[in-house]
């Protein structure tokens, strides 16, 4: 009984302690306070700033998109230019082989026909004479036809055209790679390069039929491989200027004008003279070869025993031998290639003249190519140092020296 009472006391005391732990005092109500609202002007300013920011982001993204599109187009043109280089190199080798194979074949045919015409004079009347006459006549006729075709297309000149085209396309390829390396290309760069590619295609065509360059024009004309509307301006690859005059001075402009005078009076005039001389020589040789083989074919048809027609066999042999010499001089000496070299050199000097004159014609110095860079390019193209170029400009009126030391 005592144990039950003690346990009830313990239970009641624990119950009271639990009640004490549960019944906590009530928390006080926090004091009320008001949050100030931001003014409407602040919201408007933030909205305007966000709108302005969105506009800037849109503009920058559009500029980046345009730049990336121009870069992609320029890379596509670069691939096409590299392919054209390979095509011109391959076709140039092929046409050089044409020149060698046709020259050797025609000379062998002509000499064989001349030999048969000479033998026909020593045989009697009969079937052997007829065989030699027919054979020599056919061979001379074949040589005449082949010479007409060969002199018309001038394989050595065609090969030189492809070599020049490959060199100029490699030069354009280097210019494109420089633009891609030093700055971000623009749409104007893409259009300029496209015009240059099309101008080169027109100046050095690959097909023979219809678009082949005239090999025997009335007058000698320099080669033109740059666009007609190419102003040679805006070619600054570096955006930083050396000074406010963009590297130009009045003295430098006078020097460039004097260099143009020397180019026009000495170099361009000399190559125009040589070109006209080479054109006349090529025309004479191109006519003489087929004429001589045709004459030999007619004489060999009339050849017979030496007692009846001694002159016919002699004429056939002499004309055939002389035709071989003329053919070797024209195509073995590659007169057409030399003529094309003169044409290309004359075009090179004309391009330099137009480049200098158009650059000096720009009145705003900041739109020109940097003066010091332009002067260095002119000196390198002429094979001179800067001091030699300035000395040439100082003696332009009295010197008999040519401006170029390369050609």
Buried (B, 14 or more C-beta within 10 A) or exposed (E): EEEEEEEEEEEEEEEEEEEEEEEEEEEEEEEEEEEEEEEEEEEEEEEEEEEEEEEEEEEEEEEEEEBEEBBEBBEEBBEBBBEBBEBBBEBBEEBBEBBBEBBEBBBEBBBBBBBBBBBBBEBEEEEEBEEBBBBBBBBBBBBBEBBBEBBEBBBBBBBBBBBBBBBBBBEBBEBBEEBBEEEBBBEEBBEBBBBBBEBBBEBBBBEEEEEBBEBEEEEBBBBBBBBEEBBBBEBBEEEEBEEEBBBBEEEBBBBBBBBBBBBBBBBBEBBBEBBBEBBEBBBEBBEBBBBBBBBBBBBBBBBBBBEEBEEBBBBBBBBBBBBBBBBBBBBBEBBBBBBBBBBBBBBBBBBBBBBBEBBBEBEEBEEBBBBBBBBBBBBEBBEBEEEBBBBBBEEBEEBEBBBBEEB
